[in-house]
Amino acid sequence: MATTPPQPDETPRLCLTAGDPDLQTLIVGKVTLVLGGEPVPVELTVPSGPVSEQDLLPVLQGLSSHLAERGAARAEGQGRTISCRAGCGACCRQLVPVAISEARALVELIEAMPEPRRSEVRDRFDDAVASLDAAGILDRLNRMDEPAETLALDYFRAGVPCPFLEAEACSIHPHRPLICREYLVTSPAENCSDPSGDTIERISIDGRPSRALFQGDAPRTWTPLV
């Protein structure tokens, strides 16, 4: 009797990897996430031993990007156009919250930069902190005792660019924070010059790994990128 050979799994699998195979023993696990009511097979490659949240950032970054891509595809299917693109750096002047583990990873990224780029980026951080201090915002960022929305709007109005912004584009795009990956809009780009009120239309996504990472860093759940 002839038998039909098993058909390969044709469902696209999301592959997420963390760890260094040259330094660690990696193991592979397969799970299925339900995103927006749809099952999504996921293959995880991670170190076999204990790891920190910072070690797992590549997995969370990949998941954040995937969720944003799904949300963007859904918006475009509804006839909406994603406004975000290189050269439009308005959102790079917003208050960017990062988890403590993300902040440590960014420090390591800067330290690994060759000179003179490393010093240039450090100088931009110094300039940003000085500008926020002169605007009376730095002390408020340290206290964190007021509504985040009020603080975020005043921060934006101060016009302080992200130290990684170059030519109105993110210079560390592959390593950008989770919150940046999850922020996409379909409203006109010019509306981003004044993000107050109802002028901004963000895409909806099926989950926000950034929030989970913030909670994992309790009691201080996040810190401003600068």
DOVEX-957553 format. One record per atom (N, C-alpha, C): residue in one letter; residue number from 1; atom name; x, y, z. Coordinates in steps of 0.2 Angstrom, whole numbers, plus 2048, in hexadecimal, padded with zeros to 3 digits. Example, Ala and Ser with C-alpha at 12.3 -4.5 7.8 and 13.67 -1.06 7.14 Angstrom:
BEGIN
['A',1,'N',[842,7E4,827]]
['A',1,'CA',[83E,7EA,827]]
['A',1,'C',[842,7F0,827]]
['S',2,'N',[840,7F5,823]]
['S',2,'CA',[844,7FB,824]]
['S',2,'C',[840,800,827]]
end
This chain:
BEGIN
['M',1,'N',[804,7FA,800]]
['M',1,'CA',[800,800,800]]
['M',1,'C',[804,806,800]]
['A',2,'N',[803,80B,7FB]]
['A',2,'CA',[807,811,7FB]]
['A',2,'C',[805,816,801]]
['T',3,'N',[809,819,804]]
['T',3,'CA',[808,81E,809]]
['T',3,'C',[80A,825,807]]
['T',4,'N',[806,829,80A]]
['T',4,'CA',[808,830,808]]
['T',4,'C',[80D,833,80D]]
['P',5,'N',[813,835,80B]]
['P',5,'CA',[818,837,810]]
['P',5,'C',[815,83D,814]]
['P',6,'N',[817,83E,81A]]
['P',6,'CA',[815,844,81E]]
['P',6,'C',[817,84A,81A]]
['Q',7,'N',[812,84F,81A]]
['Q',7,'CA',[814,856,817]]
['Q',7,'C',[817,85A,81C]]
['P',8,'N',[81C,85E,819]]
['P',8,'CA',[820,862,81E]]
['P',8,'C',[81B,868,821]]
['D',9,'N',[81D,86A,827]]
['D',9,'CA',[818,86F,82A]]
['D',9,'C',[819,876,825]]
['E',10,'N',[814,878,822]]
['E',10,'CA',[814,87E,81E]]
['E',10,'C',[813,884,822]]
['T',11,'N',[811,884,828]]
['T',11,'CA',[810,88A,82C]]
['T',11,'C',[816,88D,82D]]
['P',12,'N',[817,894,82C]]
['P',12,'CA',[81D,898,82D]]
['P',12,'C',[81E,897,835]]
['R',13,'N',[824,896,836]]
['R',13,'CA',[826,896,83D]]
['R',13,'C',[82B,89C,83F]]
['L',14,'N',[829,89F,845]]
['L',14,'CA',[82D,8A5,847]]
['L',14,'C',[833,8A2,84B]]
['C',15,'N',[839,8A3,849]]
['C',15,'CA',[83F,8A1,84C]]
['C',15,'C',[842,8A6,850]]
['L',16,'N',[843,8A5,856]]
['L',16,'CA',[846,8AA,85B]]
['L',16,'C',[84C,8A7,85E]]
['T',17,'N',[852,8AB,85E]]
['T',17,'CA',[858,8A8,861]]
['T',17,'C',[85B,8AD,866]]
['A',18,'N',[85E,8AA,86B]]
['A',18,'CA',[862,8AE,870]]
['A',18,'C',[868,8AA,872]]
['G',19,'N',[86D,8AD,874]]
['G',19,'CA',[873,8A9,876]]
['G',19,'C',[879,8A9,871]]
['D',20,'N',[87F,8A7,873]]
['D',20,'CA',[884,8A6,86F]]
['D',20,'C',[886,89F,86E]]
['P',21,'N',[885,89B,868]]
['P',21,'CA',[887,894,868]]
['P',21,'C',[88E,893,869]]
['D',22,'N',[893,898,868]]
['D',22,'CA',[89A,897,86A]]
['D',22,'C',[89C,896,871]]
['L',23,'N',[897,899,875]]
['L',23,'CA',[898,89A,87C]]
['L',23,'C',[893,896,881]]
['Q',24,'N',[88E,894,87E]]
['Q',24,'CA',[888,891,882]]
['Q',24,'C',[885,88B,87E]]
['T',25,'N',[883,887,882]]
['T',25,'CA',[87F,881,87F]]
['T',25,'C',[878,884,87E]]
['L',26,'N',[875,883,878]]
['L',26,'CA',[86F,886,876]]
['L',26,'C',[86A,880,875]]
['I',27,'N',[864,881,877]]
['I',27,'CA',[85F,87C,876]]
['I',27,'C',[859,87F,872]]
['V',28,'N',[855,87B,86F]]
['V',28,'CA',[84F,87D,86B]]
['V',28,'C',[849,87B,86E]]
['G',29,'N',[844,87F,86E]]
['G',29,'CA',[83D,87D,870]]
['G',29,'C',[838,880,86B]]
['K',30,'N',[833,87D,86B]]
['K',30,'CA',[82D,87F,866]]
['K',30,'C',[827,880,86A]]
['V',31,'N',[824,886,869]]
['V',31,'CA',[81E,888,86D]]
['V',31,'C',[819,88B,867]]
['T',32,'N',[813,88C,869]]
['T',32,'CA',[80E,88F,865]]
['T',32,'C',[80B,895,869]]
['L',33,'N',[80C,89B,866]]
['L',33,'CA',[809,8A1,869]]
['L',33,'C',[802,8A2,865]]
['V',34,'N',[7FD,8A4,869]]
['V',34,'CA',[7F7,8A6,866]]
['V',34,'C',[7F7,8AE,866]]
['L',35,'N',[7F8,8B1,860]]
['L',35,'CA',[7F8,8B8,85F]]
['L',35,'C',[7F2,8BA,85B]]
['G',36,'N',[7EE,8BE,85E]]
['G',36,'CA',[7E8,8C1,85A]]
['G',36,'C',[7E3,8BB,858]]
['G',37,'N',[7E3,8B6,85C]]
['G',37,'CA',[7DF,8B0,85B]]
['G',37,'C',[7E2,8AB,856]]
['E',38,'N',[7E8,8AC,853]]
['E',38,'CA',[7EB,8A8,84E]]
['E',38,'C',[7F1,8A5,851]]
['P',39,'N',[7F2,89E,851]]
['P',39,'CA',[7F8,89A,853]]
['P',39,'C',[7FE,89C,84F]]
['V',40,'N',[803,89D,853]]
['V',40,'CA',[80A,89F,84F]]
['V',40,'C',[80F,89A,852]]
['P',41,'N',[811,895,84E]]
['P',41,'CA',[817,891,851]]
['P',41,'C',[81D,895,852]]
['V',42,'N',[820,894,857]]
['V',42,'CA',[827,897,859]]
['V',42,'C',[82C,892,85B]]
['E',43,'N',[832,893,858]]
['E',43,'CA',[838,88F,85A]]
['E',43,'C',[83D,893,85E]]
['L',44,'N',[83E,891,864]]
['L',44,'CA',[842,895,868]]
['L',44,'C',[849,892,869]]
['T',45,'N',[84E,895,868]]
['T',45,'CA',[855,893,869]]
['T',45,'C',[858,897,86E]]
['V',46,'N',[85A,894,874]]
['V',46,'CA',[85C,898,87A]]
['V',46,'C',[861,894,87E]]
['P',47,'N',[865,897,882]]
['P',47,'CA',[86A,893,886]]
['P',47,'C',[867,88E,88B]]
['S',48,'N',[86A,889,88C]]
['S',48,'CA',[867,884,890]]
['S',48,'C',[867,885,897]]
['G',49,'N',[86C,88A,899]]
['G',49,'CA',[86D,88B,8A0]]
['G',49,'C',[869,892,8A2]]
['P',50,'N',[86A,894,8A9]]
['P',50,'CA',[867,89A,8AB]]
['P',50,'C',[869,8A0,8A7]]
['V',51,'N',[864,8A4,8A5]]
['V',51,'CA',[866,8AA,8A1]]
['V',51,'C',[863,8B0,8A4]]
['S',52,'N',[865,8B6,8A3]]
['S',52,'CA',[862,8BD,8A5]]
['S',52,'C',[85D,8BF,8A0]]
['E',53,'N',[859,8C4,8A2]]
['E',53,'CA',[855,8C7,89D]]
['E',53,'C',[858,8CA,897]]
['Q',54,'N',[85E,8CD,899]]
['Q',54,'CA',[862,8D0,894]]
['Q',54,'C',[865,8CB,88F]]
['D',55,'N',[866,8C5,891]]
['D',55,'CA',[868,8C0,88C]]
['D',55,'C',[863,8BE,887]]
['L',56,'N',[85C,8BF,88A]]
['L',56,'CA',[857,8BD,885]]
['L',56,'C',[854,8C2,881]]
['L',57,'N',[857,8C8,881]]
['L',57,'CA',[855,8CE,87D]]
['L',57,'C',[854,8CC,876]]
['P',58,'N',[858,8C8,873]]
['P',58,'CA',[857,8C7,86C]]
['P',58,'C',[851,8C4,86A]]
['V',59,'N',[84F,8BF,86F]]
['V',59,'CA',[848,8BC,86E]]
['V',59,'C',[842,8C1,86E]]
['L',60,'N',[843,8C5,873]]
['L',60,'CA',[83D,8CA,874]]
['L',60,'C',[83D,8CF,86F]]
['Q',61,'N',[843,8D1,86C]]
['Q',61,'CA',[844,8D6,867]]
['Q',61,'C',[841,8D3,860]]
['G',62,'N',[842,8CC,85F]]
['G',62,'CA',[83F,8C9,859]]
['G',62,'C',[838,8C8,85A]]
['L',63,'N',[835,8C7,860]]
['L',63,'CA',[82E,8C6,861]]
['L',63,'C',[82B,8CD,860]]
['S',64,'N',[82E,8D2,863]]
['S',64,'CA',[82B,8D9,862]]
['S',64,'C',[82A,8DB,85B]]
['S',65,'N',[830,8DA,857]]
['S',65,'CA',[830,8DB,850]]
['S',65,'C',[82A,8D8,84C]]
['H',66,'N',[82A,8D1,84E]]
['H',66,'CA',[825,8CD,84A]]
['H',66,'C',[81E,8D0,84C]]
['L',67,'N',[81C,8D1,852]]
['L',67,'CA',[816,8D4,854]]
['L',67,'C',[814,8DB,850]]
['A',68,'N',[819,8DF,850]]
['A',68,'CA',[818,8E5,84C]]
['A',68,'C',[817,8E4,845]]
['E',69,'N',[81B,8DF,842]]
['E',69,'CA',[81A,8DD,83B]]
['E',69,'C',[813,8DB,839]]
['R',70,'N',[810,8D7,83E]]
['R',70,'CA',[809,8D4,83D]]
['R',70,'C',[804,8DA,83E]]
['G',71,'N',[805,8DF,842]]
['G',71,'CA',[801,8E4,843]]
['G',71,'C',[801,8E9,83D]]
['A',72,'N',[807,8EA,83A]]
['A',72,'CA',[808,8EE,834]]
['A',72,'C',[804,8EB,82E]]
['A',73,'N',[805,8E4,82D]]
['A',73,'CA',[802,8E1,828]]
['A',73,'C',[7FA,8E1,828]]
['R',74,'N',[7F8,8E1,82F]]
['R',74,'CA',[7F1,8E1,830]]
['R',74,'C',[7EE,8E8,82E]]
['A',75,'N',[7F2,8ED,830]]
['A',75,'CA',[7F0,8F4,82F]]
['A',75,'C',[7F0,8F5,827]]
['E',76,'N',[7F5,8F3,824]]
['E',76,'CA',[7F6,8F4,81C]]
['E',76,'C',[7F0,8F0,819]]
['G',77,'N',[7EE,8EA,81C]]
['G',77,'CA',[7E9,8E7,819]]
['G',77,'C',[7E2,8EB,819]]
['Q',78,'N',[7E2,8EF,81E]]
['Q',78,'CA',[7DC,8F3,81F]]
['Q',78,'C',[7DC,8FA,81B]]
['G',79,'N',[7E2,8FA,817]]
['G',79,'CA',[7E2,900,812]]
['G',79,'C',[7E6,906,816]]
['R',80,'N',[7E9,905,81C]]
['R',80,'CA',[7ED,90A,81F]]
['R',80,'C',[7F4,909,81D]]
['T',81,'N',[7F8,90F,81E]]
['T',81,'CA',[7FF,90F,81C]]
['T',81,'C',[803,910,822]]
['I',82,'N',[809,90D,823]]
['I',82,'CA',[80D,90E,828]]
['I',82,'C',[811,914,827]]
['S',83,'N',[811,919,82B]]
['S',83,'CA',[815,91F,82A]]
['S',83,'C',[81C,91F,82C]]
['C',84,'N',[81E,91B,830]]
['C',84,'CA',[825,91B,833]]
['C',84,'C',[82A,918,82E]]
['R',85,'N',[82F,91C,82D]]
['R',85,'CA',[834,91A,828]]
['R',85,'C',[83B,91E,82A]]
['A',86,'N',[840,91C,828]]
['A',86,'CA',[847,91F,829]]
['A',86,'C',[846,927,826]]
['G',87,'N',[848,92B,82A]]
['G',87,'CA',[848,932,828]]
['G',87,'C',[842,936,82B]]
['C',88,'N',[83E,932,82F]]
['C',88,'CA',[839,935,833]]
['C',88,'C',[83A,934,83A]]
['G',89,'N',[83E,938,83E]]
['G',89,'CA',[840,936,844]]
['G',89,'C',[83D,93A,84A]]
['A',90,'N',[836,93C,849]]
['A',90,'CA',[832,93F,84E]]
['A',90,'C',[832,93B,854]]
['C',91,'N',[830,934,853]]
['C',91,'CA',[830,930,859]]
['C',91,'C',[836,92F,85D]]
['C',92,'N',[83C,931,85A]]
['C',92,'CA',[842,930,85D]]
['C',92,'C',[844,936,862]]
['R',93,'N',[83F,93A,863]]
['R',93,'CA',[83F,940,867]]
['R',93,'C',[83A,93F,86D]]
['Q',94,'N',[837,939,86D]]
['Q',94,'CA',[833,938,873]]
['Q',94,'C',[836,934,878]]
['L',95,'N',[833,934,87E]]
['L',95,'CA',[836,931,884]]
['L',95,'C',[835,929,882]]
['V',96,'N',[83B,926,882]]
['V',96,'CA',[83B,91F,880]]
['V',96,'C',[83D,91B,887]]
['P',97,'N',[838,917,889]]
['P',97,'CA',[839,913,88F]]
['P',97,'C',[83C,90C,88D]]
['V',98,'N',[842,90B,891]]
['V',98,'CA',[845,904,88F]]
['V',98,'C',[845,901,896]]
['A',99,'N',[845,8FA,896]]
['A',99,'CA',[846,8F6,89C]]
['A',99,'C',[84E,8F6,89E]]
['I',100,'N',[84F,8F5,8A4]]
['I',100,'CA',[856,8F5,8A7]]
['I',100,'C',[85A,8F1,8A3]]
['S',101,'N',[858,8EB,8A1]]
['S',101,'CA',[85C,8E6,89D]]
['S',101,'C',[85D,8E9,896]]
['E',102,'N',[859,8EC,893]]
['E',102,'CA',[85A,8F0,88D]]
['E',102,'C',[85F,8F5,88E]]
['A',103,'N',[85F,8F9,893]]
['A',103,'CA',[864,8FE,894]]
['A',103,'C',[86B,8FB,895]]
['R',104,'N',[86C,8F6,898]]
['R',104,'CA',[872,8F3,899]]
['R',104,'C',[875,8F0,892]]
['A',105,'N',[870,8EE,88E]]
['A',105,'CA',[872,8EB,888]]
['A',105,'C',[874,8F1,883]]
['L',106,'N',[871,8F7,884]]
['L',106,'CA',[873,8FD,880]]
['L',106,'C',[87A,8FF,882]]
['V',107,'N',[87B,8FF,888]]
['V',107,'CA',[882,901,88B]]
['V',107,'C',[887,8FD,888]]
['E',108,'N',[886,8F6,888]]
['E',108,'CA',[88B,8F2,885]]
['E',108,'C',[88C,8F3,87D]]
['L',109,'N',[886,8F5,87A]]
['L',109,'CA',[886,8F6,873]]
['L',109,'C',[88B,8FC,871]]
['I',110,'N',[88A,901,876]]
['I',110,'CA',[88E,907,875]]
['I',110,'C',[895,906,876]]
['E',111,'N',[897,902,87C]]
['E',111,'CA',[89E,900,87D]]
['E',111,'C',[8A1,8FC,878]]
['A',112,'N',[89D,8F9,874]]
['A',112,'CA',[8A0,8F5,86E]]
['A',112,'C',[8A1,8F9,868]]
['M',113,'N',[89F,8FF,868]]
['M',113,'CA',[8A0,903,862]]
['M',113,'C',[8A7,905,861]]
['P',114,'N',[8AA,905,85B]]
['P',114,'CA',[8B0,908,85A]]
['P',114,'C',[8B1,90F,85B]]
['E',115,'N',[8B7,912,85C]]
['E',115,'CA',[8B8,919,85D]]
['E',115,'C',[8B8,91C,856]]
['P',116,'N',[8B6,922,854]]
['P',116,'CA',[8B4,927,859]]
['P',116,'C',[8AC,926,85A]]
['R',117,'N',[8A9,921,857]]
['R',117,'CA',[8A1,921,858]]
['R',117,'C',[89F,920,85F]]
['R',118,'N',[8A3,91C,863]]
['R',118,'CA',[8A1,91B,86A]]
['R',118,'C',[8A1,922,86D]]
['S',119,'N',[8A6,926,86D]]
['S',119,'CA',[8A6,92C,870]]
['S',119,'C',[8A1,931,86E]]
['E',120,'N',[89F,931,867]]
['E',120,'CA',[89A,935,864]]
['E',120,'C',[893,933,867]]
['V',121,'N',[892,92D,868]]
['V',121,'CA',[88B,92B,86B]]
['V',121,'C',[88B,92D,872]]
['R',122,'N',[891,92C,876]]
['R',122,'CA',[891,92E,87D]]
['R',122,'C',[890,935,87E]]
['D',123,'N',[893,939,879]]
['D',123,'CA',[892,940,87A]]
['D',123,'C',[88A,942,878]]
['R',124,'N',[887,93F,874]]
['R',124,'CA',[880,940,873]]
['R',124,'C',[87C,93F,879]]
['F',125,'N',[87D,939,87C]]
['F',125,'CA',[87A,938,883]]
['F',125,'C',[87B,93E,888]]
['D',126,'N',[881,940,888]]
['D',126,'CA',[883,945,88D]]
['D',126,'C',[87F,94C,88B]]
['D',127,'N',[87E,94D,884]]
['D',127,'CA',[87B,953,882]]
['D',127,'C',[873,952,884]]
['A',128,'N',[871,94C,883]]
['A',128,'CA',[86A,94B,884]]
['A',128,'C',[868,94C,88B]]
['V',129,'N',[86C,949,890]]
['V',129,'CA',[86B,94A,897]]
['V',129,'C',[86B,952,899]]
['A',130,'N',[870,955,896]]
['A',130,'CA',[871,95C,898]]
['A',130,'C',[86B,960,895]]
['S',131,'N',[869,95F,88F]]
['S',131,'CA',[863,962,88D]]
['S',131,'C',[85C,961,891]]
['L',132,'N',[85C,95B,893]]
['L',132,'CA',[856,959,897]]
['L',132,'C',[856,95C,89E]]
['D',133,'N',[85D,95D,8A1]]
['D',133,'CA',[85E,960,8A7]]
['D',133,'C',[85C,968,8A6]]
['A',134,'N',[85E,96B,8A1]]
['A',134,'CA',[85D,972,8A0]]
['A',134,'C',[855,973,89F]]
['A',135,'N',[852,96E,89C]]
['A',135,'CA',[84B,96F,89B]]
['A',135,'C',[847,96E,8A2]]
['G',136,'N',[84A,96C,8A7]]
['G',136,'CA',[846,96A,8AD]]
['G',136,'C',[843,963,8AD]]
['I',137,'N',[845,95F,8A8]]
['I',137,'CA',[842,958,8A8]]
['I',137,'C',[846,953,8AB]]
['L',138,'N',[84C,953,8AB]]
['L',138,'CA',[850,94E,8AE]]
['L',138,'C',[84E,94C,8B5]]
['D',139,'N',[84D,951,8B9]]
['D',139,'CA',[84B,950,8C0]]
['D',139,'C',[845,94C,8C0]]
['R',140,'N',[840,94E,8BC]]
['R',140,'CA',[83A,94B,8BC]]
['R',140,'C',[83A,944,8B9]]
['L',141,'N',[83F,942,8B5]]
['L',141,'CA',[840,93B,8B3]]
['L',141,'C',[843,937,8B8]]
['N',142,'N',[847,93A,8BD]]
['N',142,'CA',[849,936,8C2]]
['N',142,'C',[844,935,8C8]]
['R',143,'N',[840,93A,8C8]]
['R',143,'CA',[83A,939,8CE]]
['R',143,'C',[835,934,8CB]]
['M',144,'N',[833,935,8C5]]
['M',144,'CA',[82D,930,8C2]]
['M',144,'C',[827,931,8C7]]
['D',145,'N',[825,937,8C9]]
['D',145,'CA',[820,937,8CE]]
['D',145,'C',[81A,93B,8CB]]
['E',146,'N',[819,93B,8C4]]
['E',146,'CA',[814,93E,8C1]]
['E',146,'C',[811,93A,8BB]]
['P',147,'N',[80B,93B,8B8]]
['P',147,'CA',[809,937,8B3]]
['P',147,'C',[80E,937,8AD]]
['A',148,'N',[80F,931,8AB]]
['A',148,'CA',[814,930,8A5]]
['A',148,'C',[812,933,89F]]
['E',149,'N',[80C,934,89E]]
['E',149,'CA',[80A,938,897]]
['E',149,'C',[80C,93F,898]]
['T',150,'N',[80B,942,89D]]
['T',150,'CA',[80D,949,89E]]
['T',150,'C',[814,94A,89D]]
['L',151,'N',[818,946,8A0]]
['L',151,'CA',[81F,946,8A0]]
['L',151,'C',[822,945,899]]
['A',152,'N',[81E,940,895]]
['A',152,'CA',[820,93E,88F]]
['A',152,'C',[81F,944,88A]]
['L',153,'N',[81A,948,88B]]
['L',153,'CA',[818,94D,886]]
['L',153,'C',[81D,953,887]]
['D',154,'N',[81F,954,88E]]
['D',154,'CA',[824,95A,88F]]
['D',154,'C',[82B,957,88C]]
['Y',155,'N',[82C,951,88D]]
['Y',155,'CA',[833,94F,88A]]
['Y',155,'C',[833,950,883]]
['F',156,'N',[82E,94E,87F]]
['F',156,'CA',[82D,94F,878]]
['F',156,'C',[82E,956,876]]
['R',157,'N',[82B,95A,87A]]
['R',157,'CA',[82B,962,878]]
['R',157,'C',[832,965,879]]
['A',158,'N',[836,961,87D]]
['A',158,'CA',[83D,963,87E]]
['A',158,'C',[841,962,878]]
['G',159,'N',[83F,95E,873]]
['G',159,'CA',[842,95D,86D]]
['G',159,'C',[849,959,86E]]
['V',160,'N',[84A,955,873]]
['V',160,'CA',[851,952,874]]
['V',160,'C',[851,94B,870]]
['P',161,'N',[855,94B,86B]]
['P',161,'CA',[855,945,867]]
['P',161,'C',[859,93F,86A]]
['C',162,'N',[857,939,868]]
['C',162,'CA',[85A,933,86B]]
['C',162,'C',[861,933,869]]
['P',163,'N',[866,931,86D]]
['P',163,'CA',[86D,931,86B]]
['P',163,'C',[86F,92D,866]]
['F',164,'N',[86A,928,864]]
['F',164,'CA',[86C,923,85F]]
['F',164,'C',[869,926,858]]
['L',165,'N',[866,92C,858]]
['L',165,'CA',[863,92E,852]]
['L',165,'C',[868,932,84D]]
['E',166,'N',[868,92F,847]]
['E',166,'CA',[86D,932,842]]
['E',166,'C',[86A,933,83C]]
['A',167,'N',[86A,939,839]]
['A',167,'CA',[867,93B,833]]
['A',167,'C',[85F,939,833]]
['E',168,'N',[85C,93A,839]]
['E',168,'CA',[855,939,83A]]
['E',168,'C',[853,931,839]]
['A',169,'N',[858,92D,83B]]
['A',169,'CA',[857,926,83A]]
['A',169,'C',[85A,923,840]]
['C',170,'N',[858,91D,842]]
['C',170,'CA',[85B,919,848]]
['C',170,'C',[861,916,846]]
['S',171,'N',[867,917,849]]
['S',171,'CA',[86D,915,847]]
['S',171,'C',[86F,90E,84A]]
['I',172,'N',[86A,90C,84F]]
['I',172,'CA',[86B,905,852]]
['I',172,'C',[865,901,850]]
['H',173,'N',[862,902,84A]]
['H',173,'CA',[85B,8FF,849]]
['H',173,'C',[85B,8F7,84B]]
['P',174,'N',[85F,8F3,849]]
['P',174,'CA',[85F,8EC,84B]]
['P',174,'C',[85F,8EB,853]]
['H',175,'N',[861,8F0,857]]
['H',175,'CA',[862,8EF,85E]]
['H',175,'C',[85D,8F4,862]]
['R',176,'N',[858,8F7,85E]]
['R',176,'CA',[854,8FC,861]]
['R',176,'C',[850,8F9,867]]
['P',177,'N',[84E,8FD,86B]]
['P',177,'CA',[84A,8FA,871]]
['P',177,'C',[843,8F7,86F]]
['L',178,'N',[840,8F3,873]]
['L',178,'CA',[83A,8F0,871]]
['L',178,'C',[834,8F5,870]]
['I',179,'N',[834,8FA,874]]
['I',179,'CA',[82E,8FF,873]]
['I',179,'C',[82F,902,86C]]
['C',180,'N',[835,903,86A]]
['C',180,'CA',[836,906,863]]
['C',180,'C',[833,902,85E]]
['R',181,'N',[834,8FB,85F]]
['R',181,'CA',[832,8F6,85A]]
['R',181,'C',[82A,8F6,859]]
['E',182,'N',[827,8F7,85F]]
['E',182,'CA',[820,8F7,860]]
['E',182,'C',[81C,8FD,85E]]
['Y',183,'N',[820,902,85C]]
['Y',183,'CA',[81C,909,85B]]
['Y',183,'C',[81C,90A,854]]
['L',184,'N',[817,909,850]]
['L',184,'CA',[816,90B,849]]
['L',184,'C',[80F,90F,849]]
['V',185,'N',[80F,914,844]]
['V',185,'CA',[809,918,843]]
['V',185,'C',[807,918,83C]]
['T',186,'N',[800,919,83B]]
['T',186,'CA',[7FD,91A,835]]
['T',186,'C',[7FB,921,833]]
['S',187,'N',[7FB,925,838]]
['S',187,'CA',[7F9,92C,838]]
['S',187,'C',[7FF,92F,834]]
['P',188,'N',[7FD,935,830]]
['P',188,'CA',[802,939,82C]]
['P',188,'C',[808,93A,831]]
['A',189,'N',[80E,93A,82D]]
['A',189,'CA',[814,93B,831]]
['A',189,'C',[815,942,834]]
['E',190,'N',[812,947,831]]
['E',190,'CA',[812,94D,834]]
['E',190,'C',[80F,94E,83A]]
['N',191,'N',[80A,949,83C]]
['N',191,'CA',[806,94A,842]]
['N',191,'C',[80B,948,848]]
['C',192,'N',[810,944,846]]
['C',192,'CA',[815,942,84C]]
['C',192,'C',[819,948,84F]]
['S',193,'N',[818,94E,84C]]
['S',193,'CA',[81C,954,84E]]
['S',193,'C',[818,957,854]]
['D',194,'N',[812,954,856]]
['D',194,'CA',[80E,956,85B]]
['D',194,'C',[80A,950,85E]]
['P',195,'N',[80D,94C,861]]
['P',195,'CA',[809,945,863]]
['P',195,'C',[804,946,868]]
['S',196,'N',[802,94C,86A]]
['S',196,'CA',[7FD,94C,86F]]
['S',196,'C',[7F6,94C,86C]]
['G',197,'N',[7F1,94B,870]]
['G',197,'CA',[7EA,94A,86D]]
['G',197,'C',[7E9,943,869]]
['D',198,'N',[7E5,944,864]]
['D',198,'CA',[7E3,93E,861]]
['D',198,'C',[7E6,93E,85A]]
['T',199,'N',[7EC,941,859]]
['T',199,'CA',[7EE,942,852]]
['T',199,'C',[7F2,93B,850]]
['I',200,'N',[7F4,937,855]]
['I',200,'CA',[7F8,931,853]]
['I',200,'C',[7F4,92B,853]]
['E',201,'N',[7F5,927,84E]]
['E',201,'CA',[7F1,921,84D]]
['E',201,'C',[7F6,91B,84D]]
['R',202,'N',[7F7,918,853]]
['R',202,'CA',[7FC,912,853]]
['R',202,'C',[7F9,90C,851]]
['I',203,'N',[7FD,907,84E]]
['I',203,'CA',[7FA,901,84C]]
['I',203,'C',[7F9,8FD,852]]
['S',204,'N',[7F4,8F8,852]]
['S',204,'CA',[7F3,8F4,858]]
['S',204,'C',[7F7,8ED,856]]
['I',205,'N',[7FA,8EB,85C]]
['I',205,'CA',[7FE,8E5,85B]]
['I',205,'C',[7FB,8E0,860]]
['D',206,'N',[7FD,8D9,85F]]
['D',206,'CA',[7FA,8D4,863]]
['D',206,'C',[7FD,8D3,86A]]
['G',207,'N',[802,8D7,86C]]
['G',207,'CA',[806,8D6,872]]
['G',207,'C',[80C,8DB,872]]
['R',208,'N',[80E,8DC,878]]
['R',208,'CA',[813,8E1,879]]
['R',208,'C',[819,8DE,87E]]
['P',209,'N',[81E,8DB,87B]]
['P',209,'CA',[823,8D8,87F]]
['P',209,'C',[826,8DD,884]]
['S',210,'N',[826,8E4,881]]
['S',210,'CA',[829,8E9,885]]
['S',210,'C',[826,8E9,88C]]
['R',211,'N',[820,8E9,88D]]
['R',211,'CA',[81C,8E9,893]]
['R',211,'C',[81E,8E3,898]]
['A',212,'N',[81F,8DD,895]]
['A',212,'CA',[821,8D8,899]]
['A',212,'C',[828,8D9,89B]]
['L',213,'N',[82D,8DB,897]]
['L',213,'CA',[833,8DC,899]]
['L',213,'C',[834,8E2,89F]]
['F',214,'N',[830,8E7,89E]]
['F',214,'CA',[82F,8EC,8A3]]
['F',214,'C',[82E,8E9,8AA]]
['Q',215,'N',[829,8E5,8AA]]
['Q',215,'CA',[826,8E2,8B0]]
['Q',215,'C',[82C,8DD,8B3]]
['G',216,'N',[830,8DA,8AF]]
['G',216,'CA',[835,8D6,8B1]]
['G',216,'C',[83A,8DA,8B5]]
['D',217,'N',[83B,8E0,8B4]]
['D',217,'CA',[840,8E4,8B7]]
['D',217,'C',[83E,8E8,8BD]]
['A',218,'N',[838,8E6,8C0]]
['A',218,'CA',[836,8E9,8C6]]
['A',218,'C',[83B,8E9,8CB]]
['P',219,'N',[83B,8EE,8D0]]
['P',219,'CA',[836,8F3,8D1]]
['P',219,'C',[837,8F9,8CC]]
['R',220,'N',[83C,8FA,8CA]]
['R',220,'CA',[83D,900,8C5]]
['R',220,'C',[83B,8FD,8BE]]
['T',221,'N',[835,8FE,8BB]]
['T',221,'CA',[833,8FA,8B6]]
['T',221,'C',[836,8FD,8AF]]
['W',222,'N',[839,903,8AF]]
['W',222,'CA',[83C,905,8A9]]
['W',222,'C',[840,90C,8AA]]
['T',223,'N',[844,90D,8A6]]
['T',223,'CA',[848,913,8A6]]
['T',223,'C',[848,917,8A0]]
['P',224,'N',[848,91E,89F]]
['P',224,'CA',[849,921,899]]
['P',224,'C',[84F,91F,896]]
['L',225,'N',[84F,91E,88F]]
['L',225,'CA',[855,91C,88B]]
['L',225,'C',[85B,921,88C]]
['V',226,'N',[85A,927,88D]]
['V',226,'CA',[860,92C,88E]]
['V',226,'C',[863,92A,894]]
end
